[in-house]
Amino acid sequence: MRATDQRQRAETFAALHQGPGAFVVANAWDAGTARVLTGLGFPALATTSGGLAFSLGRQDGANLVTRDETLANARDIIAATHLPVTADLENGFGDKPDDVAETIRLAAAAGLVGGSIEDATGRPDEPIYDFDLAVERVAAAAEAAKALPFTFTARAENFLHGRPDLDDTIRRLRAYADAGADVLYAPGLPTIDAIRAVCESVDRPVNVLAAGVAAKYPISKLAALGARRISLGSALPRAAITAALLAAQEIAESGTFTLAAGAMSYAKVNELMAGPDDR
């Protein structure tokens, strides 16, 4: 990608966070889904660690996908769209602040214009980084991002890892903002009141995950609560796997093809995969 093109995408992505209202960043897990989502008019795309892990036949959130694999997947998605692409960079692929900073630099070199770093370790015995280390990691990532055309999102993962502590989550997000994060994100918030509390407690744009309670409400309601960005996480790859599983189960168990026969036609899917130069 030319530097001018990447900078333009970066500026477009950063501007989306200034409002008004909220926007949806749709999570693609390969070049094909990037093409489909681009054609539907979303303003930006994101990768999904869950979608990538599932496509590789691995579990998500357990440090089983490498940084090289993540960035290769991101490059495929970037090449398939004209939209800005931000990445799920998990925990930055290392515990040390320097590891996280290097991941941000490599992400930008791959053509990404944004990315998120979690405060989750990927280790079940100690799932969340100690507060001080977590803040140091965010500061290192933010410093690296400031030198680039890059929107950096810091994630507080308590609610995804058996630590339903809203006060600590807000404390972490505030510290991450002070450390230089551009966007804040606490996935798995359990109630509308918790989403509102997070949004009202910080002075940075907040990403809300459209899962659990948040998925029951429209974009307008989440925006009214204070969300500036809404992401889909692994929802789309999980929906795709669900559809494939149900169709395959019908064939295996009943010997019928009702669900498979109801799939989009080969010609239509082939048409969706056409790039701009092929149309």
N, C-alpha and C positions, 0 to 999 in steps of 0.2 A: 504494500500500500504506500502511495506517495505521502510524504509528511504533511503536505497541505490538505490532503483528503482526510487523514487521520485527525488533524487539528480541527477541521470543520466538523467532523463527527463528534469530537470531544466537546466543542463549543455548543453544538446542538444538544448533546446529552446534558451538559451542565445547565443549560437554559431551561430544560424541561422541569428541573427541580425548583424553579422560581415561580411556578404556577402560571396562571391561577388554577385552582383546583388540584386534582390528582391525575396522574397518568399511569397506565398499565405498561409495565415492561414484561414482555412475554418470554418465557423460558424455552429456548430451543435446545435440543440435545444432539443434533447433527445438522449437516448442511441441508438435507431435505426438509426437515421441520423449519429451518430458518427460512427457506424459500416460501413455504406455506404461510408462515406467520407474517413474513414481510408483505405478501400479497393481500393479507387481511387488513392492513392499514395500521398496525401497531407502530408507535413512534420510535421504539427502541427494543432491542432484544437483550436477553441475558442467557448465559449458560446455566446449567443445573448440574450440580455434583451428583444428585440422585439419578437423574436421567442418564448421565454418562456412566456411572457405576453399573446401573441396571443393564445398559447396552453392552457392557463388557462382562456381564455375568458375575458381578461382584456386589458385595454389600456396601452401602454408603455409610459415611461417617466413621469409618474404622481405619483410616489411613491406608486404604488398599489401592487407591488410584494415585499415580505419581504426578508430580508437577509437569513433567514432559508430556504425559498423556493428556493432562488437563489443557495445556497450552496448544497442543496439536489439535484437539477438539475445537478449541476456541478459534484457531486459524481457519479451520474448515467452515465454521459458522460465519466468520467475518467475510470470507471469500464469497459466500452465497448471498450476501445482502448488501444493500447500500446504507443500511441503518446503523446507528451507533450500537456497539455491543459491549456490555459489561459482563464480568465473569464472577461466578462463585469460585473463589480461590481457597475455600475451606479454611484451614487454620494457618495458611501461608506456607505449608509444607516444611515446617520446622518450628522448634520451640523458641529459638533465639530471635531477638529483635532484628538482627542482621539478616536472618533467614527470610523474615517477612518482607523487609525492605527489598531484598534481591528478587523476591517473587513479584513485587509491584513493578520493578524495573523490567523484568522479563515479560510480564503481562503487557506492558506498553509496547515493548519491542515486537510482540506478536501481533499488534494492531488493536488491542483492546483500549477502550477509552474510559473504562471504569472497572472496579472490582471490589469485592467484599472480603473481609478477613474476620474469622470467628474467634471468640475467646474460648472455644472448646478444644480440648486436647486430642480427642479421638481415642482416649484411654479410659476404659470403664472404671478403673480404680480411682482416678482423679480427673473427672470429666471436664472441669472448668479451670482455666489458669488462675493462679493466685492474682488478686487484684492488682498489686503493684507491677507484676510482670505483664499482666494483660495491658495495662496502660502504657508500659514501655514499648510493647509490641505495636500498639496503635500509633504511638508517637513516631516510631521508626518508619512505619508504613506511610503515615501522613507526610513526613519529611520527604520521602522518596516520591510520593505522588505530586507534591507541590512543585517539583522540578520538571514535571511532565504535563502534557495535556491529559489529565486523568482525574476522575471523580472517585474518591475513596470512601467506601462504606464500612463502618465498624459495627460488628454484630455482637450483641449480648445474648448468649445461648442458654441461660439458666433454665427457661421453661421447656426446652427440648431435652434436658438432661436431668430431670427429676429434682430440680431446685426451683420450686415455684415461689420465688422471693422477689416480689415486685419492687420493694424498696432497694434491694441490692442491684436489681436490673437497672433501675433509674439512676442509682449512684454510679454504676459503671458507664452508662450512656453519657451522663454529664461529664464524667472524667474523659471519656473518649472524645467528646466534643472539644473539651479544653486542650486535649492532646493534638487536635488538628483534623479530626475526621470531618469530611464534607457532608455525609449522610449517616443516619443512625438507624439501627434495625434490631428489633428484639422479636424473633420469630416465636410463634407458639403462645402468644398472649391469650389467656383463657376467656376473657370477657370484654365486652364493649367498653366497660368502665376502665379496664386495664389499658386498652388501646388509647382511650382518651387521656388517661393519666400520663402515659409515656409521651404522647404528642404535646401535652401542655407543660411538661416538665423540662423540655429541652429546647434549645434555640437553633436547631439544625433541622433540615428536612428529614422526615421519618418515612422509612419504607415499612409497609404492612404486608404480611404474607396472607394471601387469599386462601386460607386453610382454617379448619376448625370453625370457631364462631365468626371470624371475619368473612368466611366464604358464604355466609347466610345473608349478607347485606350487599347492596349495589355499590358501585363506585362512588356515587354521590353521597351516600351515608358515610363511607369511610373517609371521604374528603372532608365532610362536615366535622368528623371527629378530630381532624388535623393531619391525616395521612397526606403526604405529597406524592409518594410513589407506591404502587401496588405491584407486587411480584407474585408469580404463580408457583414458584418452587418446583417440586416434582409432580405437580398435579397433572400436567398433560402427558408425560410419559407413563404415569400410573394409569391414566384413563386409556391410553393406547394398549398397555399390557393387559388391562382388564378386558377390553374388547377382544383382543387376540386370544386370551385365555378362555373366555366364554365360548367363542366360536370353535376353538380346538376341543374343548370339553364336549360340546354338542356332537362333534364329529366322532370323537373317541368313545363316547358313552351311548349315543343314540344312532349313530350311523347316518345322520342327516346333516344337511348343509345350509340350513335356513339362515343362520347368522353370517356365514361366509358369503352366501349368495347376495346378502344385503349390503355388502361392502361397496365402497365407491368403485367405479369401473376402472379398469387398467388404463384406458385412454385418458380419463379425467386425471388420475394421479400422475400419469406421464406428462400431461399438459401442465400440471402444477409445478413439476420439476424443471420446466424450461426456464433458462436464465433470460435476462433482458435482451441479450443478443440473439436468442433463439426464437423470440416471439415475433 
